[in-house]
């Protein structure tokens, strides 16, 4: 059974940085995509960034240039480095895995950007 465990959320001031981590149980030899989504109160969940097992990345326009997604294959972990955070980045961030036609989700971690 695939499990995703997130960590790294918290409260940060505008302009600050946070790094989210998502540890995935099990190794995967076939194509997969891991990513981060976020959901703010009253809004739909949206894609923030994603990375394929081949290393191809994709970013939402709102975070491009500020956020960086990366992976450590040896640790089965994906990271989201978030710099220059803005109040509008406040949301619950969810780790996501797309593999063999199935979506897997982490439990979510709160990121709050406020002075």
N, C-alpha and C positions, 0 to 999 in steps of 0.2 A: 504494500500500500504506500502510495506517495504521500509524503508529508512535507509541508513548508513551514518553517519556523522563522518569524521575523523578529528583528530587534533593532534598536537604535533611535526610536522616536523620542520626542520630548518637546520642551519649550525652549525657544530660541528667539533672540531679538532680531528685528529686521536687519538684513545685511550679514547675518551670521551663517554658520554652516552646520550641517548634520550629515551623518553617514548612516544609511539604513543597510541592514544585512538580511539576507534570506538564505537560510540553510535548507537544502533539499535532501531528503533521504533517498538513498539508492543512486546508482549510476545509470546512465542512459546512452545507448549506442546509436539510436536512431535520431532523426531530426526532431528538435524541439525548440521552443521559444520561451524564454523566461522574461518577465517584465514586471513593471511596477504600475499600478493603477492608483488613483486616489478618488475619494468621494468626500466632498464638502457638504455641510448640512443643506438640505433642500436642493441639491444638485445631483445630476447623474454621475455614475462612476465613469472616469475618463482615463485613457491611457496616458502615462507620463513618459515612459521609456521602455524599450525592449531590446533584447539581445538574443541572437540565435546561437545554436551550438557551434556554428562556424565563426561567430564573432561579429556578425553584421548587426549594427545598432540602428535604432529608430527613436526619434524624440518628438514630443509634442512641441509645437512652435513656442508655446508659453515658457518652456523650460530650456530650450536649446541655447547652449552657451553658458548656462548656469549649472545644469545638472549633468552628471556623467554616470553612465551605467557600465559596470565591468563585471568580470566573473573570474573565479578561481576554480578551475576544473578539479584540481586535486582535493579541494575542500567541498565541492558541490555547492558552492555559495555564490550568490550574485549580490552585488553592492550597488547602492545608489548614493553617490556623493552629491550633496546638494549645497551649493554655494550661493551667496548673495540672496538669501531667502527673503521673500516678501510676504506681507500679511495674506495675500491671496493664495499663497501656497498652503495655508492652513487646511488640513483635511486628515482623514484617516487614509493611510497608505497601505495598499494590499499587494503582496507578492502574488504573481500569477505564473503558472506553468501550462503551456499548451503542448500536449504530447499524445500522439496516437488518437487525435480527434477529441481529446478530453481536456477540459479546463480544470485545473486544480488551483485552490486559493489558500493563502495563509489567513491567519486570524485577524490581521490588520494591526497597525501601530499608529498612534496619534502623533501628528506633527502640528505644533501650534507656533505660529510666528507672531509675536506680539511684544510691544515695549511695555 
